[in-house]
Amino acid sequence: MLELLKASLENARVVKLQDYDYFVFPIADGIPSVDARLLAEVTDAIHSRIEGDYDKIVTAEAMGIHLAAGLTLKTGKPFTVIRMRKYGLPGEAEFEQVTGYSSRKMYINGLNKGDRVVIIDDLISTGGTLVGILRALKKIGVTVVDVVIVIDKGTGCHKVEEEFGLRVKTLVGIDIVDGKVRVRK
């Protein structure tokens, strides 16, 4: 299962950003281009892991947008993108995103108290993005029904589970070993 995803990861290039090993692969970066079969395989796997009733799909800009779009086409549920740009719309929520290699403000629009959402994304590493999103959604009064992330690389899942008591589901775990991506068994 997930053979196309695993193959794309095993062929990924690893680049250093400061002290962070960043890997470049189709699902997250569109490099090389995203094959329709790979996108279908990943969105099917995400869909099969979601549990519970929800109103909307939520993802962070930019690497989760194509995943959310694919899931929207499959489920008929709308998706909302958490953006890096401030629009100044009524009800806009702001939070700090802190990752393994950067920090910035992010902005939530289109979600309201009482919404029930599923969060999807391409990668969890340090958990900084997801923790920021979860804190902001809690302040808004949004209920997170489920979280499904494509790649687990690091300690972020444990961080989220400890702080929020929320199980983060992932499709594949990886490690970077000697400058190469290794898919966990």
PyMOL commands that place a pseudoatom at each C-alpha (Angstrom):
pseudoatom trace, name=CA, resn=MET, resi=1, chain=A, elem=C, hetatm=0, pos=[0.000, 0.000, 0.000]
pseudoatom trace, name=CA, resn=LEU, resi=2, chain=A, elem=C, hetatm=0, pos=[1.118, 3.572, -0.760]
pseudoatom trace, name=CA, resn=GLU, resi=3, chain=A, elem=C, hetatm=0, pos=[3.805, 2.267, -3.113]
pseudoatom trace, name=CA, resn=LEU, resi=4, chain=A, elem=C, hetatm=0, pos=[3.845, 5.398, -5.294]
pseudoatom trace, name=CA, resn=LEU, resi=5, chain=A, elem=C, hetatm=0, pos=[4.199, 7.629, -2.237]
pseudoatom trace, name=CA, resn=LYS, resi=6, chain=A, elem=C, hetatm=0, pos=[6.993, 5.507, -0.793]
pseudoatom trace, name=CA, resn=ALA, resi=7, chain=A, elem=C, hetatm=0, pos=[8.857, 5.473, -4.116]
pseudoatom trace, name=CA, resn=SER, resi=8, chain=A, elem=C, hetatm=0, pos=[8.556, 9.266, -4.436]
pseudoatom trace, name=CA, resn=LEU, resi=9, chain=A, elem=C, hetatm=0, pos=[9.998, 9.660, -0.946]
pseudoatom trace, name=CA, resn=GLU, resi=10, chain=A, elem=C, hetatm=0, pos=[12.869, 7.252, -1.506]
pseudoatom trace, name=CA, resn=ASN, resi=11, chain=A, elem=C, hetatm=0, pos=[13.814, 9.266, -4.614]
pseudoatom trace, name=CA, resn=ALA, resi=12, chain=A, elem=C, hetatm=0, pos=[13.513, 12.652, -2.871]
pseudoatom trace, name=CA, resn=ARG, resi=13, chain=A, elem=C, hetatm=0, pos=[16.410, 15.104, -2.827]
pseudoatom trace, name=CA, resn=VAL, resi=14, chain=A, elem=C, hetatm=0, pos=[17.533, 16.296, 0.598]
pseudoatom trace, name=CA, resn=VAL, resi=15, chain=A, elem=C, hetatm=0, pos=[18.726, 19.886, 1.019]
pseudoatom trace, name=CA, resn=LYS, resi=16, chain=A, elem=C, hetatm=0, pos=[19.950, 21.705, 4.126]
pseudoatom trace, name=CA, resn=LEU, resi=17, chain=A, elem=C, hetatm=0, pos=[18.078, 24.793, 5.315]
pseudoatom trace, name=CA, resn=GLN, resi=18, chain=A, elem=C, hetatm=0, pos=[20.174, 26.090, 8.203]
pseudoatom trace, name=CA, resn=ASP, resi=19, chain=A, elem=C, hetatm=0, pos=[20.445, 22.970, 10.410]
pseudoatom trace, name=CA, resn=TYR, resi=20, chain=A, elem=C, hetatm=0, pos=[17.236, 21.428, 9.065]
pseudoatom trace, name=CA, resn=ASP, resi=21, chain=A, elem=C, hetatm=0, pos=[17.159, 18.523, 6.586]
pseudoatom trace, name=CA, resn=TYR, resi=22, chain=A, elem=C, hetatm=0, pos=[14.451, 19.503, 4.084]
pseudoatom trace, name=CA, resn=PHE, resi=23, chain=A, elem=C, hetatm=0, pos=[13.441, 16.966, 1.469]
pseudoatom trace, name=CA, resn=VAL, resi=24, chain=A, elem=C, hetatm=0, pos=[11.927, 17.830, -1.908]
pseudoatom trace, name=CA, resn=PHE, resi=25, chain=A, elem=C, hetatm=0, pos=[9.276, 15.479, -3.282]
pseudoatom trace, name=CA, resn=PRO, resi=26, chain=A, elem=C, hetatm=0, pos=[6.159, 15.726, -5.455]
pseudoatom trace, name=CA, resn=ILE, resi=27, chain=A, elem=C, hetatm=0, pos=[3.368, 15.701, -2.849]
pseudoatom trace, name=CA, resn=ALA, resi=28, chain=A, elem=C, hetatm=0, pos=[4.832, 18.595, -0.851]
pseudoatom trace, name=CA, resn=ASP, resi=29, chain=A, elem=C, hetatm=0, pos=[6.735, 20.572, -3.441]
pseudoatom trace, name=CA, resn=GLY, resi=30, chain=A, elem=C, hetatm=0, pos=[5.458, 19.606, -6.888]
pseudoatom trace, name=CA, resn=ILE, resi=31, chain=A, elem=C, hetatm=0, pos=[9.051, 18.712, -7.824]
pseudoatom trace, name=CA, resn=PRO, resi=32, chain=A, elem=C, hetatm=0, pos=[9.191, 16.764, -9.986]
pseudoatom trace, name=CA, resn=SER, resi=33, chain=A, elem=C, hetatm=0, pos=[5.594, 17.256, -11.112]
pseudoatom trace, name=CA, resn=VAL, resi=34, chain=A, elem=C, hetatm=0, pos=[2.752, 15.583, -9.230]
pseudoatom trace, name=CA, resn=ASP, resi=35, chain=A, elem=C, hetatm=0, pos=[1.495, 12.492, -11.030]
pseudoatom trace, name=CA, resn=ALA, resi=36, chain=A, elem=C, hetatm=0, pos=[-2.304, 12.076, -10.940]
pseudoatom trace, name=CA, resn=ARG, resi=37, chain=A, elem=C, hetatm=0, pos=[-1.946, 8.463, -9.750]
pseudoatom trace, name=CA, resn=LEU, resi=38, chain=A, elem=C, hetatm=0, pos=[0.232, 9.560, -6.822]
pseudoatom trace, name=CA, resn=LEU, resi=39, chain=A, elem=C, hetatm=0, pos=[-2.216, 12.303, -5.825]
pseudoatom trace, name=CA, resn=ALA, resi=40, chain=A, elem=C, hetatm=0, pos=[-5.136, 9.861, -6.066]
pseudoatom trace, name=CA, resn=GLU, resi=41, chain=A, elem=C, hetatm=0, pos=[-3.265, 7.283, -3.969]
pseudoatom trace, name=CA, resn=VAL, resi=42, chain=A, elem=C, hetatm=0, pos=[-2.531, 9.837, -1.247]
pseudoatom trace, name=CA, resn=THR, resi=43, chain=A, elem=C, hetatm=0, pos=[-6.008, 11.443, -1.152]
pseudoatom trace, name=CA, resn=ASP, resi=44, chain=A, elem=C, hetatm=0, pos=[-7.645, 7.992, -1.106]
pseudoatom trace, name=CA, resn=ALA, resi=45, chain=A, elem=C, hetatm=0, pos=[-5.444, 7.040, 1.852]
pseudoatom trace, name=CA, resn=ILE, resi=46, chain=A, elem=C, hetatm=0, pos=[-6.234, 10.282, 3.700]
pseudoatom trace, name=CA, resn=HIS, resi=47, chain=A, elem=C, hetatm=0, pos=[-9.960, 9.785, 3.088]
pseudoatom trace, name=CA, resn=SER, resi=48, chain=A, elem=C, hetatm=0, pos=[-9.848, 6.197, 4.374]
pseudoatom trace, name=CA, resn=ARG, resi=49, chain=A, elem=C, hetatm=0, pos=[-8.322, 7.326, 7.687]
pseudoatom trace, name=CA, resn=ILE, resi=50, chain=A, elem=C, hetatm=0, pos=[-10.764, 10.129, 8.534]
pseudoatom trace, name=CA, resn=GLU, resi=51, chain=A, elem=C, hetatm=0, pos=[-13.175, 9.252, 11.331]
pseudoatom trace, name=CA, resn=GLY, resi=52, chain=A, elem=C, hetatm=0, pos=[-16.139, 11.288, 12.470]
pseudoatom trace, name=CA, resn=ASP, resi=53, chain=A, elem=C, hetatm=0, pos=[-18.579, 13.733, 10.960]
pseudoatom trace, name=CA, resn=TYR, resi=54, chain=A, elem=C, hetatm=0, pos=[-17.189, 17.086, 9.840]
pseudoatom trace, name=CA, resn=ASP, resi=55, chain=A, elem=C, hetatm=0, pos=[-18.241, 20.225, 7.986]
pseudoatom trace, name=CA, resn=LYS, resi=56, chain=A, elem=C, hetatm=0, pos=[-14.985, 21.407, 6.421]
pseudoatom trace, name=CA, resn=ILE, resi=57, chain=A, elem=C, hetatm=0, pos=[-11.481, 20.369, 5.488]
pseudoatom trace, name=CA, resn=VAL, resi=58, chain=A, elem=C, hetatm=0, pos=[-8.708, 22.668, 6.744]
pseudoatom trace, name=CA, resn=THR, resi=59, chain=A, elem=C, hetatm=0, pos=[-5.129, 22.876, 5.524]
pseudoatom trace, name=CA, resn=ALA, resi=60, chain=A, elem=C, hetatm=0, pos=[-2.209, 25.269, 5.751]
pseudoatom trace, name=CA, resn=GLU, resi=61, chain=A, elem=C, hetatm=0, pos=[-0.815, 27.155, 2.793]
pseudoatom trace, name=CA, resn=ALA, resi=62, chain=A, elem=C, hetatm=0, pos=[0.708, 26.016, 0.519]
pseudoatom trace, name=CA, resn=MET, resi=63, chain=A, elem=C, hetatm=0, pos=[1.687, 22.382, 0.557]
pseudoatom trace, name=CA, resn=GLY, resi=64, chain=A, elem=C, hetatm=0, pos=[-1.692, 21.027, 1.625]
pseudoatom trace, name=CA, resn=ILE, resi=65, chain=A, elem=C, hetatm=0, pos=[-3.845, 22.872, -0.906]
pseudoatom trace, name=CA, resn=HIS, resi=66, chain=A, elem=C, hetatm=0, pos=[-3.773, 20.212, -3.629]
pseudoatom trace, name=CA, resn=LEU, resi=67, chain=A, elem=C, hetatm=0, pos=[-4.467, 17.526, -1.009]
pseudoatom trace, name=CA, resn=ALA, resi=68, chain=A, elem=C, hetatm=0, pos=[-7.473, 19.452, 0.298]
pseudoatom trace, name=CA, resn=ALA, resi=69, chain=A, elem=C, hetatm=0, pos=[-8.723, 20.068, -3.247]
pseudoatom trace, name=CA, resn=GLY, resi=70, chain=A, elem=C, hetatm=0, pos=[-8.474, 16.359, -4.054]
pseudoatom trace, name=CA, resn=LEU, resi=71, chain=A, elem=C, hetatm=0, pos=[-10.271, 15.448, -0.838]
pseudoatom trace, name=CA, resn=THR, resi=72, chain=A, elem=C, hetatm=0, pos=[-12.976, 18.047, -1.539]
pseudoatom trace, name=CA, resn=LEU, resi=73, chain=A, elem=C, hetatm=0, pos=[-13.615, 16.487, -4.959]
pseudoatom trace, name=CA, resn=LYS, resi=74, chain=A, elem=C, hetatm=0, pos=[-13.851, 13.067, -3.318]
pseudoatom trace, name=CA, resn=THR, resi=75, chain=A, elem=C, hetatm=0, pos=[-16.102, 14.058, -0.377]
pseudoatom trace, name=CA, resn=GLY, resi=76, chain=A, elem=C, hetatm=0, pos=[-18.039, 17.112, -1.533]
pseudoatom trace, name=CA, resn=LYS, resi=77, chain=A, elem=C, hetatm=0, pos=[-16.931, 18.914, 1.660]
pseudoatom trace, name=CA, resn=PRO, resi=78, chain=A, elem=C, hetatm=0, pos=[-15.548, 22.463, 1.257]
pseudoatom trace, name=CA, resn=PHE, resi=79, chain=A, elem=C, hetatm=0, pos=[-11.989, 23.301, 2.227]
pseudoatom trace, name=CA, resn=THR, resi=80, chain=A, elem=C, hetatm=0, pos=[-10.443, 26.310, 3.904]
pseudoatom trace, name=CA, resn=VAL, resi=81, chain=A, elem=C, hetatm=0, pos=[-6.809, 27.352, 3.529]
pseudoatom trace, name=CA, resn=ILE, resi=82, chain=A, elem=C, hetatm=0, pos=[-4.937, 28.908, 6.423]
pseudoatom trace, name=CA, resn=ARG, resi=83, chain=A, elem=C, hetatm=0, pos=[-2.918, 31.650, 4.741]
pseudoatom trace, name=CA, resn=MET, resi=84, chain=A, elem=C, hetatm=0, pos=[0.387, 33.433, 5.214]
pseudoatom trace, name=CA, resn=ARG, resi=85, chain=A, elem=C, hetatm=0, pos=[-1.220, 36.698, 4.064]
pseudoatom trace, name=CA, resn=LYS, resi=86, chain=A, elem=C, hetatm=0, pos=[-3.361, 38.978, 6.187]
pseudoatom trace, name=CA, resn=TYR, resi=87, chain=A, elem=C, hetatm=0, pos=[-6.594, 40.013, 4.472]
pseudoatom trace, name=CA, resn=GLY, resi=88, chain=A, elem=C, hetatm=0, pos=[-8.123, 42.000, 7.314]
pseudoatom trace, name=CA, resn=LEU, resi=89, chain=A, elem=C, hetatm=0, pos=[-11.532, 40.368, 6.915]
pseudoatom trace, name=CA, resn=PRO, resi=90, chain=A, elem=C, hetatm=0, pos=[-14.026, 40.393, 9.805]
pseudoatom trace, name=CA, resn=GLY, resi=91, chain=A, elem=C, hetatm=0, pos=[-13.294, 37.536, 12.211]
pseudoatom trace, name=CA, resn=GLU, resi=92, chain=A, elem=C, hetatm=0, pos=[-9.795, 36.887, 10.850]
pseudoatom trace, name=CA, resn=ALA, resi=93, chain=A, elem=C, hetatm=0, pos=[-7.666, 35.020, 13.415]
pseudoatom trace, name=CA, resn=GLU, resi=94, chain=A, elem=C, hetatm=0, pos=[-3.886, 35.407, 13.556]
pseudoatom trace, name=CA, resn=PHE, resi=95, chain=A, elem=C, hetatm=0, pos=[-1.320, 33.045, 15.037]
pseudoatom trace, name=CA, resn=GLU, resi=96, chain=A, elem=C, hetatm=0, pos=[2.420, 32.405, 14.995]
pseudoatom trace, name=CA, resn=GLN, resi=97, chain=A, elem=C, hetatm=0, pos=[3.723, 29.447, 12.986]
pseudoatom trace, name=CA, resn=VAL, resi=98, chain=A, elem=C, hetatm=0, pos=[7.092, 28.174, 14.218]
pseudoatom trace, name=CA, resn=THR, resi=99, chain=A, elem=C, hetatm=0, pos=[8.707, 25.366, 12.219]
pseudoatom trace, name=CA, resn=GLY, resi=100, chain=A, elem=C, hetatm=0, pos=[12.111, 23.714, 12.286]
pseudoatom trace, name=CA, resn=TYR, resi=101, chain=A, elem=C, hetatm=0, pos=[13.498, 26.362, 9.942]
pseudoatom trace, name=CA, resn=SER, resi=102, chain=A, elem=C, hetatm=0, pos=[11.293, 29.482, 10.085]
pseudoatom trace, name=CA, resn=SER, resi=103, chain=A, elem=C, hetatm=0, pos=[8.575, 31.415, 11.875]
pseudoatom trace, name=CA, resn=ARG, resi=104, chain=A, elem=C, hetatm=0, pos=[5.830, 33.680, 10.527]
pseudoatom trace, name=CA, resn=LYS, resi=105, chain=A, elem=C, hetatm=0, pos=[2.311, 34.869, 11.123]
pseudoatom trace, name=CA, resn=MET, resi=106, chain=A, elem=C, hetatm=0, pos=[-0.574, 32.913, 9.611]
pseudoatom trace, name=CA, resn=TYR, resi=107, chain=A, elem=C, hetatm=0, pos=[-4.221, 33.867, 9.226]
pseudoatom trace, name=CA, resn=ILE, resi=108, chain=A, elem=C, hetatm=0, pos=[-7.505, 31.988, 9.445]
pseudoatom trace, name=CA, resn=ASN, resi=109, chain=A, elem=C, hetatm=0, pos=[-10.628, 33.125, 7.625]
pseudoatom trace, name=CA, resn=GLY, resi=110, chain=A, elem=C, hetatm=0, pos=[-13.875, 31.317, 6.851]
pseudoatom trace, name=CA, resn=LEU, resi=111, chain=A, elem=C, hetatm=0, pos=[-14.157, 29.290, 10.056]
pseudoatom trace, name=CA, resn=ASN, resi=112, chain=A, elem=C, hetatm=0, pos=[-16.689, 29.958, 12.783]
pseudoatom trace, name=CA, resn=LYS, resi=113, chain=A, elem=C, hetatm=0, pos=[-17.500, 28.850, 16.305]
pseudoatom trace, name=CA, resn=GLY, resi=114, chain=A, elem=C, hetatm=0, pos=[-19.154, 25.435, 16.144]
pseudoatom trace, name=CA, resn=ASP, resi=115, chain=A, elem=C, hetatm=0, pos=[-17.583, 24.347, 12.836]
pseudoatom trace, name=CA, resn=ARG, resi=116, chain=A, elem=C, hetatm=0, pos=[-16.398, 20.735, 12.866]
pseudoatom trace, name=CA, resn=VAL, resi=117, chain=A, elem=C, hetatm=0, pos=[-13.223, 20.277, 10.825]
pseudoatom trace, name=CA, resn=VAL, resi=118, chain=A, elem=C, hetatm=0, pos=[-10.671, 17.764, 9.651]
pseudoatom trace, name=CA, resn=ILE, resi=119, chain=A, elem=C, hetatm=0, pos=[-7.110, 19.054, 9.363]
pseudoatom trace, name=CA, resn=ILE, resi=120, chain=A, elem=C, hetatm=0, pos=[-4.925, 17.610, 6.629]
pseudoatom trace, name=CA, resn=ASP, resi=121, chain=A, elem=C, hetatm=0, pos=[-1.387, 18.484, 5.601]
pseudoatom trace, name=CA, resn=ASP, resi=122, chain=A, elem=C, hetatm=0, pos=[1.640, 17.084, 3.832]
pseudoatom trace, name=CA, resn=LEU, resi=123, chain=A, elem=C, hetatm=0, pos=[4.148, 16.912, 6.700]
pseudoatom trace, name=CA, resn=ILE, resi=124, chain=A, elem=C, hetatm=0, pos=[4.568, 17.043, 10.442]
pseudoatom trace, name=CA, resn=SER, resi=125, chain=A, elem=C, hetatm=0, pos=[8.083, 17.445, 11.790]
pseudoatom trace, name=CA, resn=THR, resi=126, chain=A, elem=C, hetatm=0, pos=[8.415, 19.688, 14.841]
pseudoatom trace, name=CA, resn=GLY, resi=127, chain=A, elem=C, hetatm=0, pos=[4.644, 20.147, 15.120]
pseudoatom trace, name=CA, resn=GLY, resi=128, chain=A, elem=C, hetatm=0, pos=[4.974, 23.947, 15.166]
pseudoatom trace, name=CA, resn=THR, resi=129, chain=A, elem=C, hetatm=0, pos=[2.481, 24.629, 12.386]
pseudoatom trace, name=CA, resn=LEU, resi=130, chain=A, elem=C, hetatm=0, pos=[-0.128, 22.192, 13.688]
pseudoatom trace, name=CA, resn=VAL, resi=131, chain=A, elem=C, hetatm=0, pos=[0.199, 23.395, 17.295]
pseudoatom trace, name=CA, resn=GLY, resi=132, chain=A, elem=C, hetatm=0, pos=[-0.327, 26.991, 16.148]
pseudoatom trace, name=CA, resn=ILE, resi=133, chain=A, elem=C, hetatm=0, pos=[-3.365, 25.991, 14.095]
pseudoatom trace, name=CA, resn=LEU, resi=134, chain=A, elem=C, hetatm=0, pos=[-4.898, 23.965, 16.927]
pseudoatom trace, name=CA, resn=ARG, resi=135, chain=A, elem=C, hetatm=0, pos=[-4.436, 26.770, 19.457]
pseudoatom trace, name=CA, resn=ALA, resi=136, chain=A, elem=C, hetatm=0, pos=[-6.026, 29.284, 17.072]
pseudoatom trace, name=CA, resn=LEU, resi=137, chain=A, elem=C, hetatm=0, pos=[-8.949, 26.989, 16.220]
pseudoatom trace, name=CA, resn=LYS, resi=138, chain=A, elem=C, hetatm=0, pos=[-9.597, 26.378, 19.921]
pseudoatom trace, name=CA, resn=LYS, resi=139, chain=A, elem=C, hetatm=0, pos=[-9.802, 30.154, 20.512]
pseudoatom trace, name=CA, resn=ILE, resi=140, chain=A, elem=C, hetatm=0, pos=[-12.296, 30.479, 17.648]
pseudoatom trace, name=CA, resn=GLY, resi=141, chain=A, elem=C, hetatm=0, pos=[-14.407, 27.615, 19.028]
pseudoatom trace, name=CA, resn=VAL, resi=142, chain=A, elem=C, hetatm=0, pos=[-13.845, 25.231, 16.121]
pseudoatom trace, name=CA, resn=THR, resi=143, chain=A, elem=C, hetatm=0, pos=[-13.990, 21.495, 16.908]
pseudoatom trace, name=CA, resn=VAL, resi=144, chain=A, elem=C, hetatm=0, pos=[-11.208, 19.416, 15.367]
pseudoatom trace, name=CA, resn=VAL, resi=145, chain=A, elem=C, hetatm=0, pos=[-12.716, 16.032, 14.552]
pseudoatom trace, name=CA, resn=ASP, resi=146, chain=A, elem=C, hetatm=0, pos=[-9.598, 14.431, 13.064]
pseudoatom trace, name=CA, resn=VAL, resi=147, chain=A, elem=C, hetatm=0, pos=[-6.063, 15.183, 11.861]
pseudoatom trace, name=CA, resn=VAL, resi=148, chain=A, elem=C, hetatm=0, pos=[-4.420, 13.276, 8.994]
pseudoatom trace, name=CA, resn=ILE, resi=149, chain=A, elem=C, hetatm=0, pos=[-0.907, 14.132, 7.826]
pseudoatom trace, name=CA, resn=VAL, resi=150, chain=A, elem=C, hetatm=0, pos=[0.861, 12.441, 4.912]
pseudoatom trace, name=CA, resn=ILE, resi=151, chain=A, elem=C, hetatm=0, pos=[4.432, 12.289, 6.300]
pseudoatom trace, name=CA, resn=ASP, resi=152, chain=A, elem=C, hetatm=0, pos=[5.665, 11.957, 9.901]
pseudoatom trace, name=CA, resn=LYS, resi=153, chain=A, elem=C, hetatm=0, pos=[9.247, 13.206, 10.272]
pseudoatom trace, name=CA, resn=GLY, resi=154, chain=A, elem=C, hetatm=0, pos=[10.115, 13.996, 13.844]
pseudoatom trace, name=CA, resn=THR, resi=155, chain=A, elem=C, hetatm=0, pos=[8.481, 14.483, 17.209]
pseudoatom trace, name=CA, resn=GLY, resi=156, chain=A, elem=C, hetatm=0, pos=[5.550, 16.702, 16.218]
pseudoatom trace, name=CA, resn=CYS, resi=157, chain=A, elem=C, hetatm=0, pos=[2.873, 14.008, 16.588]
pseudoatom trace, name=CA, resn=HIS, resi=158, chain=A, elem=C, hetatm=0, pos=[3.857, 13.410, 20.208]
pseudoatom trace, name=CA, resn=LYS, resi=159, chain=A, elem=C, hetatm=0, pos=[3.913, 17.154, 20.916]
pseudoatom trace, name=CA, resn=VAL, resi=160, chain=A, elem=C, hetatm=0, pos=[0.358, 17.560, 19.571]
pseudoatom trace, name=CA, resn=GLU, resi=161, chain=A, elem=C, hetatm=0, pos=[-0.923, 14.472, 21.371]
pseudoatom trace, name=CA, resn=GLU, resi=162, chain=A, elem=C, hetatm=0, pos=[0.560, 15.646, 24.694]
pseudoatom trace, name=CA, resn=GLU, resi=163, chain=A, elem=C, hetatm=0, pos=[-0.777, 19.212, 24.480]
pseudoatom trace, name=CA, resn=PHE, resi=164, chain=A, elem=C, hetatm=0, pos=[-4.188, 18.566, 22.927]
pseudoatom trace, name=CA, resn=GLY, resi=165, chain=A, elem=C, hetatm=0, pos=[-4.924, 14.884, 23.594]
pseudoatom trace, name=CA, resn=LEU, resi=166, chain=A, elem=C, hetatm=0, pos=[-5.531, 14.568, 19.872]
pseudoatom trace, name=CA, resn=ARG, resi=167, chain=A, elem=C, hetatm=0, pos=[-4.225, 11.588, 17.915]
pseudoatom trace, name=CA, resn=VAL, resi=168, chain=A, elem=C, hetatm=0, pos=[-2.420, 12.634, 14.731]
pseudoatom trace, name=CA, resn=LYS, resi=169, chain=A, elem=C, hetatm=0, pos=[-2.780, 10.011, 12.001]
pseudoatom trace, name=CA, resn=THR, resi=170, chain=A, elem=C, hetatm=0, pos=[-0.003, 9.753, 9.432]
pseudoatom trace, name=CA, resn=LEU, resi=171, chain=A, elem=C, hetatm=0, pos=[0.327, 7.767, 6.227]
pseudoatom trace, name=CA, resn=VAL, resi=172, chain=A, elem=C, hetatm=0, pos=[4.089, 7.172, 6.272]
pseudoatom trace, name=CA, resn=GLY, resi=173, chain=A, elem=C, hetatm=0, pos=[6.935, 7.808, 8.697]
pseudoatom trace, name=CA, resn=ILE, resi=174, chain=A, elem=C, hetatm=0, pos=[10.374, 8.799, 7.453]
pseudoatom trace, name=CA, resn=ASP, resi=175, chain=A, elem=C, hetatm=0, pos=[13.847, 9.565, 8.715]
pseudoatom trace, name=CA, resn=ILE, resi=176, chain=A, elem=C, hetatm=0, pos=[16.709, 11.366, 6.998]
pseudoatom trace, name=CA, resn=VAL, resi=177, chain=A, elem=C, hetatm=0, pos=[19.802, 9.145, 7.220]
pseudoatom trace, name=CA, resn=ASP, resi=178, chain=A, elem=C, hetatm=0, pos=[23.100, 10.112, 5.602]
pseudoatom trace, name=CA, resn=GLY, resi=179, chain=A, elem=C, hetatm=0, pos=[21.397, 12.688, 3.390]
pseudoatom trace, name=CA, resn=LYS, resi=180, chain=A, elem=C, hetatm=0, pos=[18.730, 10.288, 2.122]
pseudoatom trace, name=CA, resn=VAL, resi=181, chain=A, elem=C, hetatm=0, pos=[15.057, 9.753, 2.921]
pseudoatom trace, name=CA, resn=ARG, resi=182, chain=A, elem=C, hetatm=0, pos=[14.358, 6.392, 4.532]
pseudoatom trace, name=CA, resn=VAL, resi=183, chain=A, elem=C, hetatm=0, pos=[10.745, 5.205, 4.825]
pseudoatom trace, name=CA, resn=ARG, resi=184, chain=A, elem=C, hetatm=0, pos=[10.098, 3.586, 8.208]
pseudoatom trace, name=CA, resn=LYS, resi=185, chain=A, elem=C, hetatm=0, pos=[8.848, 0.016, 8.134]
for i in range(1, 185): cmd.bond("trace and resi %d" % i, "trace and resi %d" % (i + 1))
show_as sticks, trace
zoom trace
